Amino acid sequence: MASSNFIDYVKINCKSGIGGAGSRHFRREKYIAQGGPDGGDGGRGGHVIIRGDKQLWTLLHLKHKRHIKAGHGAAGSKSTSTGAEGEDVYVDVPLGTVAKDSETGEVLFEITTHGEEVILVKGGRGGLGNNHFKTATNQAPRYAQPGETYTESWKILELKVLADVGLVGFPNAGKSTLLSVVSAAKPEIANYPFTTLVPNLGMVPYRGHKSFVMADIPGIIEGAHEGKGLGLRFLRHIERNAVLLFMVPADSDNIQKEYKTLLNELNQFNPELMDKDRILAISKSDMLDDELKAEIEKDLPDVPYLFISSVAQQGLTELKDLLWEKIDV
């Protein structure tokens, strides 16, 4: 997925429709000169509705469509006829999209399934016709309700990538290389920090025609939870991953320290991330012999780990087995 096409945050102005006015009509027929009130109700105004679409992977289509307006309801008419409802406007979004109030930051809802629909802004209710207001002492009410006015507000849509496995590591830990080897994804790979600027998803084939989704997400730096580097934009995507695969290169000065720094950034951002299954992959391990591996193992954190090499394709089958064991529970 091209970085210029991946948009995971938009702010949109939503305006619902006005409810139609109730009718003040009186029944008038050839042989009924003074019939009673028969004004119908107004139709409701249109809603702004968010709808999940599994074919979408970005909010790019909303980048230049910031103002969304629903249709107005029609007025009621004679014979207690209700006015037509205003046209609803559907905003299609990728699965994993979260809607928030732009002023308070309150999370309103999250779209997780294809075809799921949630009203973001409700249309105004239609007004009641004069037929509703007749009483024993007022047989000919000459008034009806106006329709409710529209609602207009700014909303935020944020995308959190949906994946089974999220790759966690500092820049240049080998995350993009691993994804390119175990899946058909082709992320940009180079030997400098922040090659990956947007999440990349890959479908990883597994035994017996099974598969799972792996996400290569921009690398963490220390202080990411405070917005440093790619900061919060990156960490938001980690929340949706079922399993976190920490990647630390074998040539790291201190593998345990690097792992703990990564873990601390996640904990500072959202303590609930500590409840997710974690696996440590020591990448670029083709440079290690058995003696060096044994030495490194003495200081590794208490978490399931493997030595892997994406380039030499070492330990990848065992890694997929372990990941599947965590996913398929």
C-alpha positions as CSV (number, residue, x, y, z in Angstrom):
1,M,0.0,0.0,0.0
2,A,1.5,3.3,-1.1
3,S,2.2,5.7,1.7
4,S,0.5,8.6,-0.2
5,N,-2.7,6.6,-0.4
6,F,-2.9,5.5,3.2
7,I,-4.9,7.9,5.3
8,D,-5.8,6.8,8.9
9,Y,-7.3,10.0,10.3
10,V,-9.9,12.4,9.0
11,K,-12.1,15.1,10.5
12,I,-15.5,15.5,8.9
13,N,-18.4,18.0,9.3
14,C,-21.7,16.1,9.5
15,K,-25.1,17.8,9.0
16,S,-28.3,15.8,9.3
17,G,-31.5,16.6,7.6
18,I,-34.3,18.8,9.0
19,G,-37.5,17.1,9.9
20,G,-40.5,17.9,7.7
21,A,-43.3,20.1,9.2
22,G,-46.6,18.6,10.2
23,S,-49.6,19.6,8.1
24,R,-52.5,21.8,9.3
25,H,-54.9,20.5,6.7
26,F,-58.7,20.0,7.2
27,R,-60.7,17.4,5.4
28,R,-62.7,19.0,2.5
29,E,-64.9,16.9,0.3
30,K,-67.9,17.6,-1.9
31,Y,-70.5,16.6,0.7
32,I,-68.3,17.3,3.8
33,A,-67.9,21.1,4.0
34,Q,-66.4,21.2,7.4
35,G,-64.4,18.1,8.0
36,G,-62.1,17.6,10.9
37,P,-58.3,17.9,10.9
38,D,-56.5,15.4,8.7
39,G,-53.0,16.9,8.5
40,G,-50.3,14.2,8.3
41,D,-46.9,14.1,10.0
42,G,-43.7,15.4,8.5
43,G,-41.0,12.9,7.5
44,R,-37.8,12.6,9.5
45,G,-34.7,14.3,8.3
46,G,-31.9,12.1,6.9
47,H,-29.3,10.5,9.1
48,V,-25.5,10.4,8.5
49,I,-24.6,6.8,8.8
50,I,-21.2,5.1,9.0
51,R,-21.1,1.7,7.3
52,G,-18.3,-0.9,7.4
53,D,-16.8,-2.0,4.1
54,K,-14.2,-4.8,4.1
55,Q,-12.9,-3.8,0.6
56,L,-11.6,-0.5,2.0
57,W,-8.2,-0.2,3.8
58,T,-7.8,3.6,4.0
59,L,-9.8,6.7,4.7
60,L,-8.4,8.4,1.6
61,H,-11.8,8.8,-0.1
62,L,-12.8,11.1,2.8
63,K,-9.7,13.3,2.7
64,H,-11.2,15.9,0.3
65,K,-14.9,15.3,1.3
66,R,-15.0,17.0,4.7
67,H,-18.7,18.2,4.6
68,I,-21.4,15.6,4.5
69,K,-25.1,16.6,4.4
70,A,-28.2,14.4,4.6
71,G,-31.5,15.3,3.0
72,H,-34.4,17.1,4.6
73,G,-37.7,15.4,5.4
74,A,-40.8,16.4,3.4
75,A,-43.9,18.1,5.0
76,G,-47.0,16.1,5.9
77,S,-50.0,16.5,3.7
78,K,-53.8,15.9,3.7
79,S,-55.5,12.6,4.5
80,T,-53.0,12.1,7.4
81,S,-50.3,11.3,4.8
82,T,-46.8,11.3,6.3
83,G,-44.1,13.2,4.4
84,A,-41.2,11.4,2.8
85,E,-38.1,10.8,4.9
86,G,-35.0,12.8,4.1
87,E,-32.3,10.8,2.2
88,D,-29.8,9.2,4.5
89,V,-26.1,9.6,3.6
90,Y,-23.9,6.6,4.0
91,V,-20.2,7.0,4.7
92,D,-18.3,3.8,4.0
93,V,-15.2,3.1,6.1
94,P,-12.7,0.3,6.5
95,L,-13.1,-2.2,9.3
96,G,-11.4,-1.0,12.4
97,T,-12.6,2.6,12.1
98,V,-13.3,4.4,15.3
99,A,-15.7,7.4,15.4
100,K,-15.0,10.2,18.0
101,D,-16.5,13.5,19.1
102,S,-14.0,16.1,17.9
103,E,-14.5,18.4,20.9
104,T,-14.5,15.9,23.8
105,G,-12.4,13.1,22.2
106,E,-15.1,10.7,23.4
107,V,-15.2,7.4,21.5
108,L,-18.7,7.0,20.0
109,F,-18.4,3.6,18.4
110,E,-16.2,1.3,16.4
111,I,-16.9,-0.4,13.1
112,T,-15.6,-4.0,13.1
113,T,-17.8,-6.0,10.7
114,H,-18.7,-5.7,7.0
115,G,-22.1,-4.1,6.4
116,E,-22.3,-2.9,10.0
117,E,-24.2,0.4,10.1
118,V,-24.2,3.0,13.0
119,I,-25.9,6.4,12.9
120,L,-23.3,9.1,13.4
121,V,-25.7,12.1,13.3
122,K,-29.4,11.7,13.7
123,G,-31.9,13.5,11.4
124,G,-34.5,15.8,13.0
125,R,-37.9,14.2,13.8
126,G,-40.8,15.1,11.6
127,G,-43.5,17.4,13.2
128,L,-46.9,16.1,14.2
129,G,-49.9,17.0,12.0
130,N,-52.9,18.8,13.4
131,N,-54.8,15.5,13.5
132,H,-52.9,14.7,16.7
133,F,-54.1,17.8,18.5
134,K,-57.9,17.5,18.3
135,T,-59.7,17.1,21.6
136,A,-63.2,17.1,22.8
137,T,-63.0,20.9,23.4
138,N,-60.9,21.7,20.4
139,Q,-62.3,19.9,17.3
140,A,-60.5,22.1,14.8
141,P,-56.8,22.7,15.9
142,R,-55.2,25.1,13.4
143,Y,-51.7,24.3,14.4
144,A,-49.1,21.6,13.8
145,Q,-45.6,20.9,14.9
146,P,-42.7,22.1,12.9
147,G,-40.0,19.5,12.2
148,E,-36.9,19.3,14.4
149,T,-33.9,21.2,13.1
150,Y,-30.8,19.6,11.8
151,T,-27.8,18.5,13.9
152,E,-24.3,19.7,12.8
153,S,-21.1,18.7,14.4
154,W,-17.5,17.8,13.6
155,K,-16.5,14.1,14.0
156,I,-13.2,12.3,13.9
157,L,-12.7,9.0,12.1
158,E,-9.6,7.1,13.1
159,L,-8.5,3.8,11.5
160,K,-6.9,1.1,13.6
161,V,-5.5,-1.6,11.4
162,L,-7.1,-5.1,11.9
163,A,-4.5,-7.8,11.9
164,D,-3.8,-11.0,13.8
165,V,-0.1,-10.3,14.4
166,G,1.4,-6.9,14.9
167,L,5.2,-6.4,14.5
168,V,6.7,-4.3,17.2
169,G,10.3,-3.0,17.1
170,F,12.6,-0.1,16.6
171,P,13.4,1.1,13.1
172,N,15.6,-1.4,11.2
173,A,14.7,-4.4,13.3
174,G,13.8,-6.3,10.1
175,K,10.0,-6.1,10.3
176,S,9.5,-5.2,6.7
177,T,11.9,-7.9,5.5
178,L,10.1,-10.5,7.5
179,L,6.7,-9.5,6.1
180,S,8.0,-9.6,2.6
181,V,9.4,-13.1,3.1
182,V,6.4,-14.8,4.8
183,S,3.7,-13.1,2.7
184,A,3.0,-11.6,-0.7
185,A,3.3,-8.0,0.7
186,K,6.0,-5.8,-0.8
187,P,6.8,-3.1,1.8
188,E,9.6,-0.7,1.1
189,I,12.8,-1.9,2.6
190,A,16.0,0.1,3.1
191,N,18.7,0.4,5.7
192,Y,17.6,3.7,7.3
193,P,15.1,4.6,10.0
194,F,11.4,5.0,9.3
195,T,11.5,3.3,5.9
196,T,8.0,2.2,6.9
197,L,5.8,5.2,7.2
198,V,2.4,3.5,7.1
199,P,1.1,0.1,8.1
200,N,1.6,-2.7,5.6
201,L,-0.6,-5.8,5.8
202,G,0.4,-9.2,4.5
203,M,-1.6,-12.5,4.4
204,V,0.7,-15.2,5.7
205,P,-0.1,-18.7,4.4
206,Y,-0.1,-21.5,6.9
207,R,-0.5,-25.3,7.0
208,G,-3.7,-26.9,5.7
209,H,-4.7,-23.8,3.6
210,K,-5.0,-21.7,6.7
211,S,-3.7,-18.1,6.9
212,F,-3.4,-15.1,9.2
213,V,-2.8,-11.4,8.7
214,M,0.4,-9.8,9.8
215,A,0.9,-6.0,10.1
216,D,4.2,-4.3,9.6
217,I,3.8,-1.0,11.4
218,P,6.2,2.0,11.6
219,G,9.0,1.4,14.1
220,I,8.8,2.7,17.7
221,I,11.3,5.1,19.1
222,E,11.7,5.8,22.8
223,G,9.1,8.4,23.8
224,A,6.6,7.3,21.1
225,H,3.8,7.4,23.6
226,E,4.4,11.1,24.0
227,G,4.1,11.6,20.3
228,K,7.8,11.5,19.4
229,G,8.8,10.0,16.0
230,L,5.6,8.6,14.4
231,G,4.3,8.3,18.0
232,L,0.6,8.0,18.6
233,R,-0.2,7.3,14.9
234,F,1.8,4.1,15.1
235,L,0.7,3.0,18.6
236,R,-3.0,3.3,17.7
237,H,-2.7,0.4,15.2
238,I,-1.1,-1.9,17.8
239,E,-4.3,-1.9,19.8
240,R,-6.1,-4.1,17.3
241,N,-3.6,-6.9,17.0
242,A,-4.3,-10.2,18.7
243,V,-0.6,-11.1,19.1
244,L,2.4,-8.8,19.4
245,L,5.6,-10.1,17.8
246,F,8.5,-8.1,19.2
247,M,11.5,-8.0,16.9
248,V,15.0,-7.2,18.2
249,P,18.1,-7.7,16.0
250,A,20.8,-10.1,17.1
251,D,23.4,-7.4,16.9
252,S,21.6,-5.2,19.4
253,D,23.8,-4.0,22.3
254,N,21.3,-5.3,24.9
255,I,18.4,-7.4,23.7
256,Q,16.6,-7.5,27.0
257,K,16.9,-3.7,27.5
258,E,15.6,-3.0,24.0
259,Y,12.6,-5.4,24.6
260,K,11.8,-3.7,27.9
261,T,11.9,-0.2,26.3
262,L,9.5,-1.3,23.6
263,L,7.2,-2.9,26.2
264,N,7.3,0.3,28.3
265,E,6.2,2.5,25.3
266,L,3.2,0.2,24.8
267,N,2.4,0.2,28.5
268,Q,2.6,4.0,28.7
269,F,0.3,4.4,25.7
270,N,-2.3,1.8,26.8
271,P,-1.8,-0.6,29.8
272,E,-4.4,-3.0,28.3
273,L,-1.8,-3.9,25.7
274,M,0.1,-5.8,28.4
275,D,-2.7,-8.4,28.3
276,K,-1.9,-9.4,24.7
277,D,0.2,-12.5,23.9
278,R,3.8,-11.6,23.2
279,I,6.5,-13.4,21.3
280,L,10.1,-12.2,20.9
281,A,11.9,-12.9,17.6
282,I,15.6,-12.2,17.5
283,S,16.1,-11.2,13.9
284,K,19.3,-11.4,11.7
285,S,20.3,-14.5,13.6
286,D,22.1,-16.1,10.7
287,M,25.2,-14.3,12.0
288,L,25.1,-16.3,15.2
289,D,26.6,-19.7,15.9
290,D,25.2,-22.1,18.6
291,E,27.7,-20.8,21.2
292,L,26.6,-17.2,20.7
293,K,22.9,-18.1,20.8
294,A,23.5,-20.0,24.1
295,E,25.2,-16.9,25.5
296,I,22.4,-14.6,24.4
297,E,19.7,-16.9,25.9
298,K,21.1,-16.4,29.4
299,D,19.9,-12.7,29.4
300,L,16.6,-13.0,27.5
301,P,13.3,-11.8,29.1
302,D,10.8,-14.3,30.3
303,V,8.7,-14.5,27.1
304,P,8.5,-17.1,24.3
305,Y,11.4,-16.5,21.9
306,L,12.9,-17.7,18.7
307,F,16.1,-17.0,16.7
308,I,15.1,-16.1,13.1
309,S,16.7,-14.9,9.9
310,S,14.4,-13.6,7.2
311,V,17.2,-13.4,4.6
312,A,18.4,-16.9,5.3
313,Q,14.9,-18.1,6.0
314,Q,15.9,-19.7,9.3
315,G,13.3,-20.4,12.0
316,L,10.4,-19.0,10.0
317,T,8.4,-22.3,10.0
318,E,8.8,-22.5,13.8
319,L,7.8,-18.8,14.1
320,K,4.6,-19.4,12.1
321,D,3.8,-22.5,14.2
322,L,4.2,-20.4,17.4
323,L,2.1,-17.5,16.1
324,W,-0.7,-19.8,15.0
325,E,-0.7,-21.5,18.4
326,K,-1.4,-18.0,20.0
327,I,-3.9,-16.9,17.3
328,D,-6.0,-20.1,17.1
329,V,-7.3,-20.2,20.6
